[in-house]
Amino acid sequence: MKKLLLTLVLCMSYLCTTVAQTFIKNEVKQSMRRVADWQIAHYNKAVYGDLNWVNATFYLGLVHWAAIAEQTDNDDSYYKWLLRLGNRNYWQVDQRMYHADDICISQMYLYMYEKYKKKNMLIPTQARAGWVIDNPPSGSFKLNYGDASTLEHWTWCDALFMAPPVYTKLYNITGDKKFIRFMDKEYKATYDFLFDKEENLFYRDHRYFTMKEANGAKVFWGRGNGWVLGGLVEMLRELPAKSKYRPFYQDLFQKLCRRIAPLQNKDGFWHASLLDPASYPSPETSCSGFFVYALAYGINEGLLPKDEFLPVVEKGWQALVSAVGEDGKLGYVQPIGADPKKVTPDMTEVYGPGAFLLAGTEVYRMAQDTPKQNANISQDRIREIAAMLPDKPEVMGVSYKDRTFWNKVKESGKAEKLLTEEAPALLKKGMPPFVDSLYLHLNKTNIRLPGENMMNARYHYLFRLTLAECLENKKRYIPAIEKALIDLCNQNSWSIPAHDRNLNNYHGTDYYVDLVVATAGNGIAQCVAMLDDRLSPEVKARVQCAFREKVFRPVYRCLEETKPFWWFTITNNWNSVCLAGVTGAALTLLADKEERAYFVAAAEKYNVYGMKGYADDGYCSEGVGYYNYGFRAYILLREEVCRATQGKIDFFREPKFVRIAQYGRKIQMNEGVCPAYSDCRIGLSPDKFILDYCDRALGITSPEEKYILPSGNNFSLYLIGLFPHQVWKMEMTDSIRQALQEGSDSLRAYYEKAGILVSRPAEGSSCPMAVSVKGGNNAENHNHNDIGSYAVALGKNTMAGDQGGPFSYPGDYFSAEAPTKYKIKGSFGHPVPVVDGKTQSAGAKAKAIVLRKEFTEERDLFSIDYTSAYSTPNLDKLIRTFVYDRQGEGNFTVSDEFTANVPIRFETAITTQADWKVLDDTRLLLTSGTEQMIVNIEASGKVAFTSETIEVNASAYTRIGIALKEQAEKGYIWLKMQAKQL
C-alpha cells in the first residue's frame, strides 16, 4: 500500500503541473487487464453471492473488457470466466422480484446472449422483467428499508444504473415495446422525485432532501450520480437516434455531464461528496470511474464537445490509473453505502474495478497507436516483434494433456520414485512455511543458507507436485498446487535475502528482480502453463497479478521510468539468467502480444551485455560452474525467443556463439576434468546437455534427445531438457561455417586474451598428466586475485592447483574485504606466491604480461610477467614460467624467478585436496585414490614447509607453503611435478 500511495502522490503532482498526454491503446489495455485480473483473482462469491449487484457491476465492466481482449489478443479467457459464472447459476437473476439491484446481473447476461445467441441466457431475465411489468410496483417513493414495498419502484438513484439498461436492452433484443414503455415510465417517475433541477444532480433518495454538508451545501453523493451517468450510457447505447424515447435521456446525459465535469478536482479525481470535497479530501475511484466512462462515451459519440471535455477525461483517466497498484488492485473505492463517506487508499470493492473497466473501454476507443517518444525500448521494434509472435502465449514444453508424452516419461526410474515416494511425502507434509525470522536471518548474522534453503524448499514443493500431477493425471495434487500458488503469490518476496538486504522486496515497497525471482518466477509460470485448465481461473488470475507486481511491472518501470536494474548491463551470468527468466515468464503468461513483444525486445537489446562476459574467442572467465549456469540460461533465452518468433530472432546467429559453444569441450584437461578457476566448484565438468545442445544447434551431431526430469531448484533452467524438440537449429551462414572450421587442437586450447592454456597428452600416449595455467587479470568476473594459478590432473583426479570457490556463499563473500577474510577467494588460498608478506592486489591493473609461448607436439611453454599483481614497492620483477612436457610419462614445471631492490621474503604454494607428505627437503608426495604425484623442488636457497587447512563452505584443502628460508634480492623456486608409478 505504501507503493500505491507513493505512486498516487507522484501522479497527482504530475497531473497538477503538466498537460496530460494522448492515450496510448496498449497502455490503456494493459491497465484494464491488470485491474480485471486482480478482481478475478480476488473474487469470492461467498461474500455477496454471484448474483448480487456488487458483483454484477463488475461483470458489466468485464464483459465490455472481454470484447477488447478477444478482438485484440485472441484472448477469450474473460468470456469463458463469465460463461462459467452464468452456467453455474443457470443464468438466473437474484431473488427479490421488484428490487432493481437483483436484476443488475442481467446486463452482463444480455451482452452474452447477443454474442452467443443461446436462449437459456435470455429466458430468466425476460421472464423476471415480464413479471414485474405484468405486476406493476405500487409502493411509496419514500424509501424505507423497513418497508419492502418502498423498494418496488426505483426509489434510490443507484437503481437507475441497475435496472433501466436491462429493460432497454430487452426491448432491442425482443422488439417488445412493453419493456421500453415500462422503463421510460419508471425512470421518469424517479427522475421527477430525485432530480434537483437547481443543482442538476440526483439525490441518493428522499432522506437527503434536507440534509446539508459541513460547508452548507446540499448532499449529493459522488457514486450515486456516477451510477446514474453509467446507466445512461448503457441506455443510450440501445436507443436508436430516431427513437422517440431518446431525446429525454440524451438531454439528461448531457446536462449531467456538464454539471459533473467542473466538479472534478485538480488532481483528476472526483470525491465522495460532489459539493463539499474539502470534507472528503481523499479521491474516490468508483464515482471517478463512472464519470470518466460517461464523459469519454459522450466524446466518442459526438454528444459532448471534445475540446471542452477531453482534458477532463485525460486527467480523470490518469488519476484512475495512478490508484492502481502494481498487482492491479484499485484503491480508494468507497465501501457499500448510500452517502459520502471517508475513503482510504487500501479500500476497494468489486464495483470499483467494474467502473474502471467501463471507463477504460471508452478511453480505449479514443486512444491512439502512437508510440511513446524517447522510450528505452523502441515501440517500432515492439510492433515488429509482436507481428512475429503467436496469437496466444505458449508453454516451453507440453501440458498435462499430452498423455503420450507424459506416459513415456512416466516409465523412467526418476518418475517412478517421484510418484511413489517423493510427491506423496511432500503432499502429506504440506508446503514448507515462509518463516520471517529465517528470511531476516541474513541481516542479523550474515549467514545466507537458512533463508535461501527456506525459500528454495517452497519453490521445490510446487515444482515437484506439478511434475507429479502431469505424470499421474488424477487431479490428486491440484488442491495442494493451487494452495501453494496462492501462498507464493501472497509471499511478499520471491528474492533470496542476500539480494534484498534493504528489505524492499520483503516489505513490498519497491520490488527488485534478482536471479531467483527470475528463475523461480519462470518456473512458476511454466507450472501454470503445464497444468493449463486444471487450475481455476481465479488462481491463474492471482498468478498474473503476482507476476505484474513482482516481475513485469518492476522490469518495465526500471527500463522506462527510473534506470535499468544493474544486471541488464552487467557482463556476468546475472544478465543471461535474469533475461531468460523474465522473458520466459512473459512469453508464457502474457496474453497481450505487445506486452510479450516488449520483453523480447528488451532481451534483444540487453542480452549482448551478458555475451560480453565471454571473450571473443569464447572463453568464460567465470569458470565451468558458471558456464553451466549462465550459458544454460542463455541457451534457454535463445530457445524461448526462437520458438516464439519462429527463428526470426536468433541470439546465436553470430560466430562468437560458435566459439562459446566450444568452450565446454576445449576447457577439459582430461575427459570430464576441468580447472576450477573462478568460483567453479572443484570436480565440476561441462554440462552434457549444453554440449549436446550446442552440437545439435550447430549441426555437428544429432544425438537422440533424452527426456530428463528436473530435480533441482532451478526448475525453469532444466525444464528444456525434459521436453521434445529441445533445439532450434541454427541458420548456417558463411561466417558461422568459418568459425566452425577453426576447430580445436586436440593437444591444447589457448585463450589468448584471458591467458588461459589447457595442455593435454597426445591421444594414445602413456602420459596420464594434463594441465591448465592461467594468466589474465584480477578484475574478471568471480575473480580470486589469482594470476598465475594452475591445475594438474592425473587421469580423473585433480592432484594440485586451483581449488575453485565455495559450494555456498557466505553473506559477505562479494564484499571488498572478502579476499582477505576468505582465503579461498584471495590469492593466499591459491597456488601462487606471497611476496614480502603481500598477496595479490585486486583490479585490472594487476595483470599478466605474456612473455613467451611456445607450443609444440612435445611440450608447451608459457611464461608471464605478473609483477603488477603485487603492490610491494620492493619487488622489481616476478616471472612465472610453466612448462608442460607430454613426452613419456609427462611432467609439469612451475618456476618463479624474482628480483628486488632490497632483500625480501618469498614464498610459493601448492594447494591440494590430496593426501600429502614431505619426503625430504626437496620432494613432496601427493596421493589421491590410485594416483600419486611427486613434486620436486629446486630453489635458490633452502626452503621451509608450512601447511594450513582452508575450508569455506566447501571441501577442505591444504595450502602447502614453500618459502625461502632467507630473504634475498634475487631468487627462484621451481616445482617439477610428475606421476609416480605404483
Stockholm file with secondary structure:
# STOCKHOLM 1.0

chainA/1-982         MKKLLLTLVLCMSYLCTTVAQTFIKNEVKQSMRRVADWQIAHYNKAVYGDLNWVNATFYLGLVHWAAIAEQTDNDDSYYKWLLRLGNRNYWQVDQRMYHADDICISQMYLYMYEKYKKKNMLIPTQARAGWVIDNPPSGSFKLNYGDASTLEHWTWCDALFMAPPVYTKLYNITGDKKFIRFMDKEYKATYDFLFDKEENLFYRDHRYFTMKEANGAKVFWGRGNGWVLGGLVEMLRELPAKSKYRPFYQDLFQKLCRRIAPLQNKDGFWHASLLDPASYPSPETSCSGFFVYALAYGINEGLLPKDEFLPVVEKGWQALVSAVGEDGKLGYVQPIGADPKKVTPDMTEVYGPGAFLLAGTEVYRMAQDTPKQNANISQDRIREIAAMLPDKPEVMGVSYKDRTFWNKVKESGKAEKLLTEEAPALLKKGMPPFVDSLYLHLNKTNIRLPGENMMNARYHYLFRLTLAECLENKKRYIPAIEKALIDLCNQNSWSIPAHDRNLNNYHGTDYYVDLVVATAGNGIAQCVAMLDDRLSPEVKARVQCAFREKVFRPVYRCLEETKPFWWFTITNNWNSVCLAGVTGAALTLLADKEERAYFVAAAEKYNVYGMKGYADDGYCSEGVGYYNYGFRAYILLREEVCRATQGKIDFFREPKFVRIAQYGRKIQMNEGVCPAYSDCRIGLSPDKFILDYCDRALGITSPEEKYILPSGNNFSLYLIGLFPHQVWKMEMTDSIRQALQEGSDSLRAYYEKAGILVSRPAEGSSCPMAVSVKGGNNAENHNHNDIGSYAVALGKNTMAGDQGGPFSYPGDYFSAEAPTKYKIKGSFGHPVPVVDGKTQSAGAKAKAIVLRKEFTEERDLFSIDYTSAYSTPNLDKLIRTFVYDRQGEGNFTVSDEFTANVPIRFETAITTQADWKVLDDTRLLLTSGTEQMIVNIEASGKVAFTSETIEVNASAYTRIGIALKEQAEKGYIWLKMQAKQL
#=GR chainA/1-982 SS CHHHHHHHHHHHHHHHHSCCCCCBHHHHHHHHHHHHHHHHHTCCHHHHCTTSHHHHHHHHHHHHHHHHHHHHHCCCHHHHHHHHHHHHTTTCCCSCSSCGGGGTTHHHHHHHHHHHCCGGGTHHHHHHHHHHHHSCCCSCSSCCTTCGGGGSSCCSTTHHHHSHHHHHHHHHHHCCHHHHHHHHHHHHHHHHHHEETTTTEECSSGGGSSCBCTTSCBCCBHHHHHHHHHHHHHHHHHSCTTCTTHHHHHHHHHHHHHHHGGGCCTTSCCCSBSSCGGGSCSCCHHHHHHHHHHHHHHHHTTSSCHHHHHHHHHHHHHHHHHTBCTTSCBCCCCCSCSSCCCCCTTCCCTHHHHHHHHHHHHHHHHCBCCCCTTCSSCHHHHHHHHHHSCSSCCCSSCCTTCHHHHHHHTTSHHHHHIIIIIHHHHHHHCCCCCCHHHHTHHHHHCCCHHHHHHHHHHHHHHHHHHHHHHHHCSSTTHHHHHHHHHHHHHCSCCSCGGGCTTCHHHHTSSCCCCHHHHHHHHHHHHHHHHHGGGSCHHHHHHHHHHHIIIIIHHHHHHHHTSCCCGGGSCSSHHHHHHHHHHHHHHHHHCCCHHHHHHHHHHHHHHHHHHHHTBCTTCCBTTCHHHIIIIIHHHHHHHHHHHHHHTTSSCTTCSHHHHHHHHHHHHTCSSTTCCCCCTTCBTTCCCCHHHHHHHHHHHTSCCCCCCCCCCCSSCHHHHGGGTSSCCCCCCCCCHHHHHHHHHCCCSSEEEETTTTEEEECCCTTCSCCEEEEEECCEETSTTCCSCTTCEEEEETTEEEEECCBCCSSCCTTTTSTTHHHHCTTTSGGGSSSCEETTBCCCCEEEEECEEEEEEECSSEEEEEEECGGGCCCTTEEEEEEEEEEECSTTCEEEEEEEEEEEEEECEEEEEEESSEEEEEETTEEEEEETTEEEEEEEEESSCEEEEEEEECSSSCCEEEEEEEESSCEEEEEEEEEEEECCC
#=GC SS_cons         CHHHHHHHHHHHHHHHHSCCCCCBHHHHHHHHHHHHHHHHHTCCHHHHCTTSHHHHHHHHHHHHHHHHHHHHHCCCHHHHHHHHHHHHTTTCCCSCSSCGGGGTTHHHHHHHHHHHCCGGGTHHHHHHHHHHHHSCCCSCSSCCTTCGGGGSSCCSTTHHHHSHHHHHHHHHHHCCHHHHHHHHHHHHHHHHHHEETTTTEECSSGGGSSCBCTTSCBCCBHHHHHHHHHHHHHHHHHSCTTCTTHHHHHHHHHHHHHHHGGGCCTTSCCCSBSSCGGGSCSCCHHHHHHHHHHHHHHHHTTSSCHHHHHHHHHHHHHHHHHTBCTTSCBCCCCCSCSSCCCCCTTCCCTHHHHHHHHHHHHHHHHCBCCCCTTCSSCHHHHHHHHHHSCSSCCCSSCCTTCHHHHHHHTTSHHHHHIIIIIHHHHHHHCCCCCCHHHHTHHHHHCCCHHHHHHHHHHHHHHHHHHHHHHHHCSSTTHHHHHHHHHHHHHCSCCSCGGGCTTCHHHHTSSCCCCHHHHHHHHHHHHHHHHHGGGSCHHHHHHHHHHHIIIIIHHHHHHHHTSCCCGGGSCSSHHHHHHHHHHHHHHHHHCCCHHHHHHHHHHHHHHHHHHHHTBCTTCCBTTCHHHIIIIIHHHHHHHHHHHHHHTTSSCTTCSHHHHHHHHHHHHTCSSTTCCCCCTTCBTTCCCCHHHHHHHHHHHTSCCCCCCCCCCCSSCHHHHGGGTSSCCCCCCCCCHHHHHHHHHCCCSSEEEETTTTEEEECCCTTCSCCEEEEEECCEETSTTCCSCTTCEEEEETTEEEEECCBCCSSCCTTTTSTTHHHHCTTTSGGGSSSCEETTBCCCCEEEEECEEEEEEECSSEEEEEEECGGGCCCTTEEEEEEEEEEECSTTCEEEEEEEEEEEEEECEEEEEEESSEEEEEETTEEEEEETTEEEEEEEEESSCEEEEEEEECSSSCCEEEEEEEESSCEEEEEEEEEEEECCC
//
